[in-house]
Amino acid sequence: MMDYFRREVGRRRSEATRSESYETMMLQIVEMWGAFMGTECDKQSLKNLWLDAGLEGDNLFMASTFKDIVNDLSFLALRNVTIRLGCEVTKVINSQNGIINLEAADGFQSAFDDVVITAPLGWLKRNQSVFTPPLVPAISSAIRNLGYGNLDKVFIKFPRAFWSAKVSETNDYHEHTPKNARDSKFPVESLFLRPEYGTDTNPAKWRQEIISFSDLPDPFSQPVIMFFVYGQWGRHITGLVRGMAQDSEEYYRILDDSFRPYYSKLPNYDHVSPECRPLQYMSTDWQADSFAGFGSFANLPIGSGDCSQHFAALREGMGVDRGIWFAGEHVSPPGGLGTVTGAYWSGEIVAKKVACRHNVTIGF
């Protein structure tokens, strides 16, 4: 992928007689696509990139979280089915009479006509032995060859959203801000391209990307900024604080040393002001979660072959022959890879297939 962009940006720079700084900045902007892949762009396949093109239109941020959607979905489920929490499935066995037997780590056993596997791709990569007989070659190959990225988040809460206030005339940011923008809202998303500062904690100049919660609609607005960390930077940051209590002084110190070089560049920052000093840090660590597959979502690495065929095999599943289906972002139709929307779509599609297999008509 990056080989192509390096050639293309170089060609366009030459044709338009632009400066070398233009080429440098354009390539750094392209590299920020890594957050959508959970890894560095240098590791991603160009020929499969179209599969990760995303949906048309704006990239929306769910300010209210998915809580209300999940509550609505759970209403019928809680009334009509039994939900077992904390039940780790360890075996999925197709018996000769067409029934699927499940066994769990806590000793639970039961039989089903159909099973929908919603485990993440990363979990499937490490647990193909759960299935007896083995998965069919096309699905096994898809699981092996598709990539699985790591994207984690670091949240920083302040007493007040100092960066979102009117741009102060005493701040260095003021002179670089157009007059008509000095009273405007701070953007939801901001990028730090290959920072030259903060070399003590970021000698590799890993890129930074933040989301500001300060100007979200009420009642969801908060004095919080969120950093996306992925690839090598993500592994580095999560590794520094793994296993630490998130309310410990050491946890706070390590993350503040790592992220102060960037939040200190925000508008209106004043190092002596208590309002510019974080109250709390919180971070995710999907890379240490076995049930998340030690990562976040699927991607398209170099050497993975024709990923459209891999996704097609996962969408097909083994439902017709063995009653085993797959759902999740890695089983999404094109456009939904790596998204909650894609995972939801895949669930709807599988539900229709299961219903059709049993001659049941459903209305969605």
N, C-alpha and C positions, 0 to 999 in steps of 0.2 A: 504494500500500500504506500509506504513512505517513499520508496524508490520512484513510483509514478509521480507523486506530488513534488518531489525534488526536481524531477525533469520538467514537469509542467510549469511549476512556478518559475524555474530558471528560464524557460522558453518565453513565458509571458513578460518577465522582467526585461529580457533582451529586446523583445519586439516593441515594448512600450518605453524603452530606455529609462527604466526606473533605477533607483539607487540600490545598493547592496542591502541597506537596512530594510527596504521593502521586502526583499526575498527572505531575509531573516525573520521578520515579523510574521509574514504569511505562513511560513513553515511552523513557527511556534504556535500559531493559532490552530493549524491543522492538528498538531500534536495534542491539543486539548480534547480532541475526539476520544482520546484514551479513556476518559471518564465514562463514556457510553459503552466501552468495551471491557472495562475493568482491567486493562493492561496497556502496555506501551504500543503505540501505533506501528512501530517497526516490526512487531511480531504478527501483524494481521495481514490476511490475504486480500489482494486487490480484486481478484476474479470473483470472490464471494462477497465483496463489500455491499453489493446491491441488496443482499438479504438483511442487512442491518441499516437500511436506509431510513427506517422509522416511518411514522405516520405523517401525512400532509398536515400543514397548519402549524399553529403555535405549539411549543413544548410547554405544556401546562404543569403547574405545581399544585398539588392537592393540599391547600392550606389547612383544611379541617381534618386531615388524615383519612384513612379508609374505615375508621371505626363505625360510622353510621351505616355504611354499605354492608360491612360484615354483620352488624346487628340485624339488618333487614334479611340478609341471606340466611342467617341462623334461625330466624323465627319459625319457618316451616320445618327446618331440619330438626330442631329440638322437640317439636311436637310429634314427629313421625318416625324418627330413627334413634338408634342408640349410638352415642358418641363416647368412645373410650379414649381418654386423655392419658398421656404418659405411657402409652402402649407401643413399644418398639417392635415392629415386625421384623423377624429374622429369617423366615422362610415363606416362599410363595410356591406351592407345589401343585402342578396339574396332575390330577389323578386320572386313571384310565376310564372312569365313568363320567368324565366331563366336568367334574366338580373341582373347584380350586380351594385347596386347604391352606389356611394361614396359620403360622405359628409365631408367637411373640416371646420376647425375652422374659416376661413375667409369668410364662406358662400358659397364657391364654391360647386357645385353639378354636378355630371355627371354619365352616365351609361356606363357599359362595358360588353363585353362578358366574358372576363377573367381578373383576377387581380393577380399579383405576389407580395407577401408580402416579402419585403427584410428588414424589421425592425429587429434589433438585438434581440436575445433571451431575454435579460434583459427587453427590451421594451414589448415584448409579455407577459412576466410574470406579468406585471403590467397593461396590457391593453386588456385582453381577452374579456372584456365587449364591445369592439369596434365592435365585430362580432355579427350579427343577421341573422339567429338563431345562438346559441352558437356553438363553435367549437366542432367537433366530439370528443367523449371521449378519443380516442387513442392520438389525437393531444393535447388536453387539458392536459392529464396526462403527456405527454412528456415534455411540456412546464413547468409544475409544478416541475417535478422530476429532470430534468437536471440541473446541476449547472451553475453558471455564475460568472466568476472570475473578479478580478480587477488588471489590469496591467497598470501602468502609467510610464512616462519617465521624467527624469530630465536631461536637457542639460546644460553643462558648457563650455563656450567659453573662451579660453586663448589668450594672445597676440601671443604666439608661442607654438607649440607642444613640450614642453620641454622634455616630457617623451619618445619621439620618436627619439631623438638624440642619438649619440654614448654614451654608458654608461660611465659616468665620473669616473675617478679613485678616485676622492675625495668623491664620493657618497657611502653610506653604501651598496647600491645595487650591487656595483661593485664586492665586494669579494664573493658574493653569485651567481654571474653570470658566467657560463662556458666561458672560453676564446674564444671559437669559436662562441659564441652567443653575444659577447659584441658589435659587429658592426651590428647585425641583426635588422630587423624591430620589433617594438613593436607589440605584438599580438592584433588582432582585439578585442578579448573577454578576459576578466580577471575576476577572482572570488576572493572575500574576504570571507573566511569561518569563520563564528562565531567570528568576531573581538573582541578581549579582550580589545581594547582601545576605545576611544570615548564614554565612559560610560555615560557622561553627557547628550548626545543627543541620545544614543542608548544603554540604560541599558539592554534591552532584547537581545542584541548581534544579531540583525537581520542580515542576510547574505546580501552581496552586490555583484552586478554583473555590469560590465561596458563594453561598446562598445567604442572603439577608432576610430575616423574618420580620424586620422592623416595620415594613410597609405592607405587610399582608393585611387583608381586610379584618375588621373587628368581628369577633372577639379573638382572633388568632394571632394578632400582631404581638410580637415579643422582642425584647432587646437581646436577640440571639443571632449569631452568625454560625453557619455550618460549613466546614471544610470537607470537600470530597478528597479522599486519599485512596490511591489505587496503584497497581503495579509495584515497582520497587519501593516507591515512597510509602505506599500503603503497608507493605510488609515491614518496612523499617519502623514506622510510627506505631503500629499495633504491637510489634515485637517489643518496643521499649517499655510499654506499660502493661503487657499481658500478665494477668493474674493479680494485678494490684487493686486494692480497694479504691473505687473512684472518688471517695471522699478523703483520701489520704493526702498528706502534704507532698509526698514524693510524686504521686500521680499528677498533682496540680503543677508542681515545679517542672517536671519533664515536658509536659504538654505546653506550658506557658513559655518555656525556653524555645520550644520548637515553632510556636505560632505567633509569638509577639512580634517577630520581624515583619509579619504581614498585616496583622490587625493594627499595628502602629502606623501603617501607611494610609489608613482610612481617614476620611475628612474629619476635621475637628479633634483629632487625637491630641491629648496633652498628657505627657508621661507623669505629671505630678497630680493630675486630677483623679480622685477616687472613682469617678464615673467611667473612666477609661481603663479601670483595673477589673479583670474578670472576677465574677463571683463564683463561677462553677464551670468545670469541664465535664463533659460526658462523651464517651466514644463507643462505637460498636466494634466488634471483633468477630465477624463472620468467618475469618480465616482460621479461627480456633474452634469453630462449631461443627462437630461431625455431622449433625443433622442438616446443616446448611451445605454440606459437601465441602467444607473448608474454603468457601468462596462465595460468590454472589450470583452470577448469571453467565449464560453461554456466550461465546464469541467465536471468531472464525480465523484460527491461526494458519500461518503459512504451512503448506504441506498437508492440509486436512482433506484434500480431494474436492469433489463436488458436494458442497455442504447442502445444496438444495435437495439432493438425494438422501442425505442423512436425515434432514428434517422431515422429508416425506415418509421415510421408514418409521420414524418415531410417531408421526401423526397416524399412520396406518395401524401401528401397534400389532398385537397378536389376538385381537378381539374376535375375529371371525373364527379362527381355528382353536384358540385356547382361552378366550374370554379375558385376556389381559390387555389393558389399554394404558396409555400414558397421557398425562396432562401436565401443564406447567409452561413457563415462559419459553423453554427449549422445545416445546411442541406447538408453538404458536404459528398461525398462518403468517405469511410474509408481511412485514411491517410491525409486528408486535414483539420481535425478539428482545429479550431482556427487560420487558415491561410488565407491569401488573395487568394492563389491558390485554396483552398477549396471553398471559396465563389464564385470565378470565375467559377469553375467546376459546382457548383450547378446552376448557372445562365444559363450555356449552356444546361444542362440537362433539366431544366424547359422550356427553349425556344423550344427545340425539342418536348417536350410533348404538349405544347400549339399549335405548328405548326401542329403536328400530329392530334390533336383534330379537327382542321379545314381543314384537308386534304391538308396541305401545305408542300412541300418538301424543306428542307434547307440543305445547303452543308457543315456544319461543324459538 
